Amino acid sequence: MESQRQLVTLDELAHRLPVSKRWLRREAQAGRIPSLMAGKSRLFSVEAVRHTLTARAADAPPSGEASDE
């Protein structure tokens, strides 16, 4: 899809994904989701963020199980 290849703002990304702007901002600042700074604005590829979150969910232990960390 053409729209997934474009860069979007934090507000637009939060609108497209079922997560809060605050959570997205913290994850991006920590480097846990891909983003690009353009001046003072942080931009996101919807496709890249979805891919990253899907990969993280696949690596997470099943709900209710403790991790080895």
Order of alpha helices (4+ residues) and beta strands (2+ residues): alpha-beta-alpha-alpha-beta-beta-alpha
